[in-house]
Amino acid sequence: MKHRIAIIGTGAVGGYAGAHMAAAGEDVTFVDMWPENVEAMRRSGLRISHLRDVPEFSVPVRALHVTEVQGLAREAPIDIAFICVKSYDTAWATTLVRPYLAPDGYCVSLQNCINEETIAGVVGWDRTLGAIASSITVDLCEPGHVRRAAGKSGASHTVFRVGEAHGRVSGRAREVGRLVALADSAEVTTNLWGERWSKLVTNAMGNGLSACTGLITRDILTDDTLRHFTARLGAEAIRTGQALGYRLEEIHHLDPEVIARAGEGDAAAKRAYDDHRLAEAAKPGGGAHRPSMGQDMVKGRRTEIDSLNGFVARRAEGLGLAAPANAALTRIVKQVERGELAPDPRHVTELRLN
């Protein structure tokens, strides 16, 4: 029997993964807070397009507004709820779906930041899994339309990593891995927390910079000052993760130690980092996307800066470490978000840090 699946938050990642599940015949219900998005899905289905190599497709889907979720009480319970909302919406979104979970149903955090503890606080650790979408470069470009600024990664890069908090491989982790693999390459990991922190570092290096400068990734990487600042952000986050005891995975297809040393001023590491990131930017379509926080700023939405760079700065402080670059970026993004500053690269290029 098929599992009943709910996608709570049909944004870029939830819409992309869920559309592939629906196209494969899985029983998926999409829930979202944006009325226009829900109506577009009801009218025309979910539309998925890629920058290259993959034909565009649309799939008919069942879509509910959050106000309609209570109707699930009259239906068979949900087996798997993918939580795909912004970090600051995690607690209420998990609470929303909790009454409709099957007795052995569970929630999967398919989100940018580290939200498993928040989800477990609502449904319990025994009903919480994590899933990382790495370098997926998707955006909800209009209601009912998710666009990916790339093709499929396939064997060249594993996009989805699914894991249990306790680190053991389970049948349900394999099932979630099977479901997300309908969208792109996936694996079950025994290193959820290392994967999760590595993804956090990736986002901390680029999301906030896009939000406060107004630039896409390529323009950040080709500016020497901004590119070097990404390494400094990464170095602080990597050292914090290491101090927490996490086994970090590759970040931007680089050994984390190379990024950390580059951000700390090691000349050889800096050359290796520069060469790699500039080569990424020079690829066809490379860096031609706006990271999710940059998209949020353009759309006038609340950012996740407190759950990314702010989170790094707080965890570092608790360990007695310094993370001044992450703390400064958090402050700048909040000022731009409040309208006190307009997006401008000079907020960072003119920044002076001891």
VENNOR-V75944 format. One line per field, one symbol per residue. phi: phi as a letter, one per 40 degrees, with the letter a starting at -180 (. if undefined). psi: psi as a letter, one per 20 degrees, with the letter a starting at -180 (. if undefined). burial: # if it has 24 or more other C-alpha atoms within 12 Angstrom, else .. A space follows every 50 residues. Layout:
BEGIN
phi->???
psi->???
burial->???
END
This chain:
BEGIN
phi->.cccbbbchcccccccccccccccgccbbbbaccdccccccccbgcbbbb cagbccabbcbcbbcdcbcdccccbccccbbccbccdcbccccccdcdcb ccdbcabbcbacbcbcccccccbgccbbbbabbbfcfbaccadgbbbbca cccfccaccbbbacccgccbcccccccccccccadaacbcbdcccccccd cdcccbccccccbgccddcccccdcccccdccdcdcccccccccgccccd bfgbcdcccccccchccccccccddccccccccdgcgcbbddcccccccg ccccdccbcccdccccdccgbbbccccccdccccccccgcbcdadcdbcb cbbc
psi->pqqpppoonmbgggggghhhgghjjqnpppprioghgghgghgjapppqq hqipqqqqpprppqqhiihhiihjrqrpgpoookrqgijgghhghgigij qrhjrrqpomrganjhhgghigiqhikprqppoplhlqqnhrpjopppla bqhcihpogpppqqhiiqprhhhhghggghihgaqqqpqjlghggghghg gghhihghgggihjqrgghghiogggghhhhggggghghggghijqoqaq pkkqphhggghghijpgghggggggghhhghiqpipjkrorhhhggghik qprkhhiehhgggghgghjjrpmhghgghggghhgghijhqqpphhhghj pop.
burial->..#####################..#########..######..###### #......#########..#..#....###############.######## ##..################.##..######################### ###....########......############################# #######################.##################....#### ####.#########....##.###.###.##....#############.. .###############.....################.....#.#.##.. ....
END
